[in-house]
Structure formats: structure tokens, C-alpha cells
Amino acid sequence: MDVVDVTRLVLFSALLVWMLLVYWRRRAPDDLFARPKDAAAICDLLSSKGVEASFVTFIVPVDGPPELSANVQFSVDDGVVGLDWVLLSPTNIRDVATFERLVSEGKHTGRRLTMNDVSYVRVEDGDIAALFQRALREMYDVADDDVLEVVVEGVTLPQSGGGLTGVSDGRGRDRSDGVRR
């Protein structure tokens, strides 16, 4: 499997996840949650334990139905962890210019790529966790401590005892491991 095939697999997986979220969105007992301030730990996890095509996608709710949620993902491509702004959600498409402005202002390099007819902006340089947090804060008014649903492939989010910061499952129960039981 060459780099192009792996990249296609990553993007196809992201597309599949987005479609599942849009069409079959339900709260299941195994929903995962994380906070934007967990981004650096997630990047470290993907870097140390992720395999090619691993990803963690944050679902960012916006006003309107769930299919309008923004989706921002950290993924491993060609052995490098990057931040992907995948242009599938109407919100991601609408806000891509704002994201690219934040990328430029932060002295990052964003590359517009297309794979399987899906365009995306990928950033691999600099502090991508800080860029992610800034984008969510400035674009969607999401605080670093806010709890967001995540979709995970290829890695296991750490359990309590050194894992993700304490996360609430949205029903008032704190989770230190990011997992609702």
C-alpha cells in the first residue's frame, strides 16, 4: 500500500465517519468525549501509538441540526500527525477561508489537498493543537474546557490515571477517561 492509497483510506474513513454521524446519529453507551485542551495529548498519542490512517475527529456542534456540525480531525498520514479540515460538512465548507486565515496568521503551512473527490486543508507544522484550540475558540466560541464528542480510529484513548482531563458525559457525570460507560 503506497502513500496515496493510505491517504485515500484516511479520507474515505473520515467521509464514512461523517456520513454515519449525519445519518445515524444516536447517543450510544460507548460515545467518547474529549475537550479541546486534550488536543496536545491526542497528538502525542497519535504520534506514539497511532498507525497509518489513525484519527481522532472532534464533532463541533453549531446552531442547527447535527449534520451541520463542524468536524475537525487529527490524523496520521505518511507517519506524520496533522490537523485536517475536511470539506464535507456544510459548516467546514462555509468556514474554510476563516480557518485558512488562522493557519496563515499562526505561521503554519496549510496545504489544500484532494483525495477521492474530497478536498481538505492539512496542517502539519507548528503547534497544531494550539491552532485547533484557537480555531474552535474564535470560530465557534468553544472553550478549552468544553466537552465535545469524538470519533476515534486506530488508537485507544487513555483510561483514567494519566489519561484525558476529566470529561463530563453531557449528563452530569464526570469521566476522567473520556469514555461514557
C-alpha positions as CSV (number, residue, x, y, z in Angstrom):
1,M,0.0,0.0,0.0
2,D,1.6,3.3,-1.1
3,V,1.2,6.7,0.5
4,V,-1.5,7.7,-1.9
5,D,-3.6,4.6,-1.1
6,V,-3.1,5.2,2.7
7,T,-4.2,8.9,2.3
8,R,-7.2,7.8,0.3
9,L,-8.0,5.3,3.1
10,V,-7.8,8.1,5.7
11,L,-10.1,10.4,3.8
12,F,-12.5,7.6,3.0
13,S,-12.6,6.7,6.7
14,A,-13.3,10.4,7.5
15,L,-16.1,10.5,4.9
16,L,-17.6,7.3,6.3
17,V,-17.5,8.6,9.8
18,W,-19.1,11.9,8.8
19,M,-21.9,10.0,6.9
20,L,-22.6,7.8,9.9
21,L,-22.7,10.8,12.2
22,V,-25.2,12.6,9.9
23,Y,-27.5,9.7,9.1
24,W,-27.4,7.5,12.2
25,R,-26.6,10.0,15.0
26,R,-27.5,8.4,18.3
27,R,-26.1,8.5,21.7
28,A,-24.6,5.1,22.4
29,P,-23.2,3.8,25.7
30,D,-19.7,3.9,24.2
31,D,-19.7,7.5,23.0
32,L,-16.3,9.1,23.5
33,F,-15.8,12.7,24.7
34,A,-12.8,15.0,24.9
35,R,-12.0,18.6,25.5
36,P,-10.1,20.9,23.2
37,K,-7.4,21.2,25.9
38,D,-6.8,17.4,25.3
39,A,-5.6,18.2,21.8
40,A,-1.9,18.1,22.6
41,A,-2.3,14.8,24.5
42,I,-4.2,13.4,21.5
43,C,-1.5,14.5,19.1
44,D,1.1,12.8,21.3
45,L,-1.0,9.7,21.4
46,L,-1.3,9.6,17.7
47,S,2.4,10.2,17.3
48,S,3.5,7.5,19.7
49,K,0.8,4.8,19.3
50,G,-1.1,5.7,16.1
51,V,-0.7,3.7,12.9
52,E,-1.1,5.0,9.4
53,A,-4.7,6.2,8.9
54,S,-5.4,6.6,12.6
55,F,-7.5,9.6,13.5
56,V,-9.5,11.4,16.2
57,T,-12.3,13.6,14.9
58,F,-13.9,16.2,17.1
59,I,-17.6,16.9,16.4
60,V,-18.2,20.6,17.0
61,P,-21.9,21.4,17.4
62,V,-23.2,24.6,15.7
63,D,-26.6,26.1,15.6
64,G,-28.9,23.9,13.6
65,P,-29.3,20.1,13.0
66,P,-26.4,17.7,13.8
67,E,-25.5,17.3,10.1
68,L,-24.3,20.9,10.3
69,S,-21.7,20.1,12.9
70,A,-18.1,21.0,12.1
71,N,-15.7,18.2,12.1
72,V,-12.0,18.7,12.8
73,Q,-9.6,15.8,12.8
74,F,-6.1,14.9,13.9
75,S,-4.8,12.1,11.7
76,V,-1.6,10.2,10.9
77,D,-0.6,10.4,7.2
78,D,2.7,9.1,5.9
79,G,3.8,8.8,9.6
80,V,3.1,12.5,10.4
81,V,0.4,13.7,12.7
82,G,-1.6,16.6,11.1
83,L,-4.7,18.7,11.6
84,D,-7.3,18.1,8.9
85,W,-10.1,20.5,7.9
86,V,-12.1,18.1,5.7
87,L,-14.5,19.9,3.4
88,L,-17.6,17.6,3.8
89,S,-19.7,19.3,6.3
90,P,-21.5,22.5,5.1
91,T,-20.1,24.3,8.1
92,N,-16.5,23.2,7.3
93,I,-17.0,24.3,3.7
94,R,-18.5,27.7,4.7
95,D,-15.7,28.4,7.2
96,V,-12.6,27.2,5.3
97,A,-11.4,30.7,4.5
98,T,-11.5,31.7,8.1
99,F,-9.6,28.5,9.1
100,E,-7.0,29.2,6.4
101,R,-6.6,32.8,7.7
102,L,-5.9,31.4,11.2
103,V,-3.4,29.0,9.7
104,S,-1.6,31.8,8.0
105,E,-1.7,34.1,11.0
106,G,-0.2,31.4,13.1
107,K,2.7,31.0,10.7
108,H,1.6,27.5,9.8
109,T,1.5,26.0,6.3
110,G,-1.8,24.7,5.2
111,R,-2.0,22.5,2.1
112,R,-5.2,22.2,0.1
113,L,-5.4,18.6,-1.0
114,T,-8.0,16.4,-2.7
115,M,-8.4,12.7,-2.4
116,N,-11.3,10.7,-3.7
117,D,-13.0,13.9,-4.8
118,V,-12.9,15.2,-1.2
119,S,-11.0,18.4,-0.6
120,Y,-9.3,19.2,2.7
121,V,-6.8,21.5,4.3
122,R,-4.0,19.7,6.1
123,V,-1.6,21.4,8.6
124,E,1.4,19.5,9.9
125,D,3.8,22.2,11.1
126,G,4.0,24.1,14.3
127,D,1.7,23.7,17.3
128,I,-1.3,22.1,15.6
129,A,-3.0,21.5,19.0
130,A,-2.9,25.3,19.8
131,L,-4.1,26.1,16.2
132,F,-7.0,23.7,16.8
133,Q,-7.9,25.3,20.1
134,R,-7.7,28.8,18.7
135,A,-9.9,27.8,15.7
136,L,-12.6,26.3,17.9
137,R,-12.5,29.3,20.3
138,E,-12.6,32.0,17.7
139,M,-14.8,30.4,15.1
140,Y,-17.3,28.5,17.2
141,D,-17.0,30.0,20.7
142,V,-15.8,26.6,22.1
143,A,-13.8,27.0,25.3
144,D,-10.8,24.8,26.0
145,D,-12.8,23.0,28.8
146,D,-15.9,22.4,26.8
147,V,-16.8,18.7,26.3
148,L,-17.1,17.5,22.6
149,E,-17.9,14.2,21.1
150,V,-15.0,12.5,19.4
151,V,-14.8,9.6,16.9
152,V,-11.6,7.5,17.2
153,E,-10.0,5.1,14.8
154,G,-6.7,3.3,15.1
155,V,-5.8,4.3,18.7
156,T,-7.4,3.9,22.1
157,L,-8.0,7.0,24.2
158,P,-6.2,6.6,27.6
159,Q,-8.1,5.4,30.6
160,S,-8.2,7.2,33.9
161,G,-5.0,7.6,35.8
162,G,-3.0,9.9,33.5
163,G,-5.5,9.9,30.7
164,L,-7.5,12.7,29.2
165,T,-8.5,15.5,31.5
166,G,-11.8,15.0,33.4
167,V,-14.7,14.9,31.0
168,S,-18.4,15.0,31.6
169,D,-20.6,12.8,29.5
170,G,-23.1,15.5,28.9
171,R,-25.4,14.0,31.5
172,G,-23.7,15.5,34.6
173,R,-21.4,12.5,35.2
174,D,-17.7,13.3,35.2
175,R,-15.4,11.0,33.3
176,S,-11.7,11.2,33.8
177,D,-11.1,8.8,30.9
178,G,-13.2,10.4,28.2
179,V,-15.4,7.3,28.0
180,R,-19.1,7.1,28.9
181,R,-20.0,3.7,30.3
